[in-house]
Amino acid sequence: MEYPMKKIFYVLAITLILVLFACENEEVKTTLTIKNESGKTLRNAKWQSYDFTEDKSDGHHITTYYINPGSKATKEVTAGSGYIYFEITGKKLRTQELVVVDTGDNSVFTFTDNTVVVETTNSSNIGPLGGF
């Protein structure tokens, strides 16, 4: 009678080890998507050290990518928190809201004309994005 119990124990132990190794090797992606549902074009959008509107070169021309109204940009990021910094019509702005991204999340921050933003060169100038 002891033999079947030992066999079950070994099968369960091996199964547990395989499950632990499979979970350990699983790659967890963490992303942040910036959606622009405002009427403004966002330029130089950055969260922490991640640039969501990178300049790209084909060797002859440099093309600056914006986050145009109705579009979005997604980056794989490291979990953390910070403001989204960006420019519109020559003004340097940031979100008033701290944007938090947790490990394994596919976080989305959506800009609308009503998103409250702060001018970085004049922090007392706070208002809705649509007003800038």
C-alpha positions in Angstrom: 0.0 0.0 0.0 2.9 2.4 0.6 4.1 2.2 -3.0 1.1 4.0 -4.6 1.3 6.8 -2.0 5.0 7.3 -2.8 4.3 7.3 -6.5 1.6 9.9 -6.0 3.9 12.0 -3.8 6.7 12.0 -6.5 4.2 12.8 -9.3 2.9 15.8 -7.3 6.4 17.0 -6.4 7.6 16.8 -10.0 4.4 18.6 -11.1 4.9 21.4 -8.6 8.6 21.8 -9.6 7.5 22.1 -13.3 4.8 24.6 -12.5 7.3 26.8 -10.5 9.9 26.7 -13.3 7.3 27.5 -16.0 6.0 30.5 -14.0 9.6 31.7 -13.3 10.5 31.7 -17.0 7.3 33.5 -18.1 8.1 36.9 -19.4 5.8 39.6 -18.0 5.3 42.7 -20.2 4.5 46.1 -18.7 3.3 48.7 -21.1 2.0 52.3 -21.1 -0.2 53.6 -23.8 -0.8 57.3 -24.3 -4.1 58.0 -26.1 -4.8 61.4 -27.5 -8.5 62.1 -27.6 -8.0 65.8 -27.3 -8.0 68.4 -30.1 -4.3 69.1 -29.6 -1.2 67.5 -31.1 1.2 66.3 -28.5 4.9 66.7 -29.2 7.9 65.3 -27.3 5.7 63.2 -25.0 7.8 61.5 -22.3 7.0 59.4 -19.2 10.0 58.8 -17.0 12.8 58.2 -19.5 10.6 56.8 -22.2 10.0 58.9 -25.3 6.7 58.3 -26.9 7.4 60.6 -29.9 10.9 59.7 -31.0 12.6 61.3 -34.0 13.4 58.6 -36.5 16.0 58.8 -39.3 16.3 56.9 -42.5 19.8 58.2 -43.0 18.7 61.2 -45.1 15.7 62.6 -43.3 14.6 63.0 -39.7 10.9 62.6 -39.1 9.4 63.7 -35.8 6.5 61.6 -34.6 3.7 63.3 -32.8 0.7 61.9 -31.0 -1.9 63.4 -33.2 -5.6 63.8 -32.1 -7.3 60.4 -32.3 -4.0 58.4 -32.2 -2.0 56.6 -29.6 1.5 55.5 -28.8 2.5 52.4 -26.8 5.9 51.6 -25.2 7.1 48.6 -23.1 8.2 50.2 -19.8 9.5 49.4 -16.3 6.9 49.8 -13.6 6.9 53.1 -11.8 5.2 56.5 -11.5 5.8 59.9 -13.0 4.1 62.7 -14.9 3.8 62.7 -18.7 5.7 65.7 -20.1 4.9 67.1 -23.5 4.7 70.2 -25.6 1.9 71.9 -27.5 2.0 75.2 -29.4 5.5 76.0 -27.9 4.4 75.4 -24.3 6.1 72.8 -22.1 3.4 71.0 -20.1 3.0 68.0 -17.9 0.0 66.1 -16.5 -1.2 67.2 -13.1 -2.1 63.6 -12.3 0.8 61.2 -11.5 0.7 58.3 -13.9 1.3 55.0 -12.1 2.2 51.8 -14.0 2.3 48.5 -12.1 4.4 45.4 -13.1 2.5 43.3 -15.7 -0.1 46.0 -16.4 -1.0 47.4 -19.8 -1.8 50.9 -18.5 -3.5 53.5 -20.6 -3.5 57.3 -20.0 -6.0 59.2 -22.1 -5.7 62.9 -22.9 -8.9 64.8 -23.5 -9.5 68.5 -23.8 -10.5 68.4 -20.1 -7.3 66.7 -18.8 -5.8 69.1 -16.3 -2.2 70.0 -17.1 0.5 72.2 -15.6 2.9 74.5 -17.5 6.4 73.4 -16.5 7.9 76.9 -16.8 5.1 78.5 -14.7 3.6 75.9 -12.3 0.9 78.3 -11.3 -0.5 78.1 -14.8 -2.8 75.1 -14.4 -5.9 74.3 -16.5 -7.5 72.0 -19.0 -5.5 70.9 -22.0 -8.0 72.4 -24.4 -7.3 75.8 -23.0 -3.7 75.9 -23.9 
